[in-house]
Amino acid sequence: MSKELQERVEEFALACNKLAEQYPKTYAGNYFSGQLLRAACSSAANYRAACHAQSKAAFIAKLSVVVEE
């Protein structure tokens, strides 16, 4: 798969991590930063899984999850 896209997904997850660290340390801040981190890291993990798909159909299905995240 595209090395450029892999790098972009990883950079996105890292940028989201930096953003999440800037949220206030309140209940709402913790909640939203957690959601942001889960979604960003999930995209990277799902992209990695899509790259290891066993078929074209599986690749498309897994990549659609990445786009949705």
C-alpha positions in Angstrom: 0.0 0.0 0.0 1.0 3.6 -0.3 3.8 4.5 2.0 2.7 8.2 1.8 -0.8 7.3 3.1 0.7 5.2 5.9 2.9 8.1 7.0 -0.1 10.6 6.8 -2.3 8.3 9.0 0.5 8.0 11.5 1.2 11.8 11.5 -2.5 12.4 12.0 -2.5 10.1 15.1 0.5 11.9 16.5 -1.0 15.4 15.8 -4.2 14.3 17.5 -2.2 13.1 20.5 -0.6 16.6 20.8 -4.0 18.2 20.5 -5.5 16.0 23.2 -2.7 16.9 25.6 -3.8 20.5 25.3 -7.4 19.8 26.5 -8.2 21.1 30.0 -8.0 18.6 32.8 -11.7 18.6 33.5 -14.3 15.8 33.1 -15.3 17.1 29.7 -11.8 17.7 28.6 -10.8 14.2 29.6 -13.8 12.7 27.8 -13.2 14.6 24.5 -9.5 14.0 24.5 -10.1 10.3 25.1 -12.5 10.2 22.2 -10.1 12.0 20.0 -7.3 9.6 20.8 -9.4 6.5 20.3 -10.6 7.6 16.9 -7.2 8.8 15.7 -5.4 5.7 16.8 -8.2 3.5 15.5 -7.8 4.9 12.1 -4.1 4.1 12.1 -4.7 0.6 13.4 -7.5 -0.1 10.9 -5.3 1.2 8.0 -2.6 -1.2 9.1 -5.1 -4.0 9.1 -6.4 -3.1 5.7 -2.8 -3.3 4.3 -2.7 -7.0 5.5 -6.1 -7.9 4.1 -6.4 -11.3 2.5 -8.5 -10.2 -0.5 -9.5 -7.1 -2.4 -13.0 -7.2 -0.8 -11.5 -7.4 2.7 -9.2 -4.5 1.9 -12.0 -2.3 0.7 -14.1 -3.2 3.7 -11.3 -2.4 6.1 -10.4 0.7 4.4 -14.0 2.0 4.5 -13.7 1.7 8.3 -10.6 3.9 8.2 -12.5 6.6 6.2 -15.4 6.4 8.6 -13.1 6.9 11.6 
